[in-house]
């Protein structure tokens, strides 16, 4: 099972999937991208980022494939 943690004060120390969320578009909607915590954050791809519900499902799937147990959702800065 993969746990989804929303906006933690500190990120977990173990390897995990990070979901970066931002608002964009008209009307504004939450979109995002994900990456593995110990790999490079390439900052997403702007208009090609996924809807929030879709990116979380894909991040959970990637976590299962990589044997990770945690997805951390944060706001992009």
C-alpha positions in Angstrom: 0.0 0.0 0.0 1.2 3.5 -0.8 0.6 6.3 1.7 -0.1 9.8 0.3 1.1 12.6 2.7 -0.2 16.1 2.0 2.0 19.2 2.7 4.2 17.8 5.4 6.3 20.2 7.6 9.4 18.1 6.7 9.9 15.5 4.0 10.4 11.9 5.0 14.0 10.7 5.2 13.4 7.5 3.2 13.3 7.5 -0.6 9.8 8.5 -1.8 7.9 10.0 -4.7 7.4 13.8 -4.6 4.4 15.4 -6.3 4.7 19.2 -7.0 1.4 20.9 -7.4 0.7 24.4 -8.9 -2.3 26.3 -10.2 -2.6 27.2 -13.9 -5.0 27.8 -16.8 -8.4 29.5 -17.3 -10.3 28.6 -15.2 -7.4 27.9 -12.7 -6.9 24.3 -11.8 -4.4 22.3 -9.8 -1.9 20.5 -12.0 1.4 18.9 -11.2 4.2 16.5 -11.9 6.2 13.9 -9.9 9.7 12.6 -9.5 11.7 10.3 -7.1 13.0 12.2 -4.1 16.7 11.3 -4.7 16.6 12.2 -8.4 16.7 15.5 -10.2 13.5 17.8 -10.1 13.2 18.9 -13.8 10.4 21.3 -12.8 7.6 19.7 -14.8 6.6 20.8 -18.3 4.2 23.7 -17.8 1.0 23.2 -19.9 1.7 19.5 -20.2 1.6 18.8 -16.5 -1.2 16.5 -15.4 -4.4 17.2 -13.5 -3.9 16.7 -9.7 -6.0 13.5 -9.5 -4.2 12.0 -12.4 -0.7 12.9 -11.2 -1.4 11.4 -7.8 -2.6 8.1 -9.3 0.4 8.0 -11.6 2.8 8.8 -8.7 1.2 6.0 -6.6 1.6 3.6 -9.5 5.3 4.6 -9.9 5.9 4.2 -6.2 4.5 0.6 -6.3 6.7 -0.2 -9.4 9.8 1.1 -7.6 8.9 -0.6 -4.3 8.4 2.8 -2.4 5.7 3.2 0.2 5.2 7.0 0.3 4.0 9.8 -2.0 4.5 13.4 -0.7 2.4 16.2 -2.2 3.8 19.7 -1.9 3.2 23.1 -3.5 5.6 24.1 -6.3 7.5 27.3 -5.4 
